[in-house]
């Protein structure tokens, strides 16, 4: 599917490349709040993001972002969106999320969570039309509703 790019499932053997992208993009932010534990993070990534749920967002033949998606009765759940630092603020994440939204049937939702204190991420999703469905102490649950 093309909508400013394409979502492609990870191929056999690409799990390591997906983890490397995740690690490189997440490590700096996590280091600010806690020590990066490579073994623990690798284990969490493998347990939380099965290969069948992982997709590359591709543009121009290159992997530009990594997403973990799953579907339920209400629509799509984005468990992970990782945009490499070099691609951030280029519109890549916005195009990836617009593509996810385009996968919804009329009336379905896209749901995701983000850190409550991450103003940049909150602004990113607000600009895409996401609203806060639930506010916890540390996380916000956001939802986007496809037109009926």
DALIN-V826750 format. One record per run of one state. SS is the DSSP state (helix for helix, strand for strand, loop for the rest). FROM is the first residue (numbers start at 1). LEN is the number of residues. Records with the same first field share a line. If there is no record, write none. Layout:
BEGIN
SS: FROM-LEN ; FROM-LEN
END
This chain:
BEGIN
loop: 1-5 ; 10-5 ; 34-4 ; 49-2 ; 60-2 ; 73-2 ; 84-1 ; 88-4 ; 103-6 ; 116-3 ; 128-3 ; 136-3 ; 146-3
strand: 6-4 ; 54-6 ; 62-11 ; 75-9 ; 109-7 ; 131-5 ; 139-7
helix: 15-19 ; 38-11 ; 51-3 ; 85-3 ; 92-11 ; 119-9
END
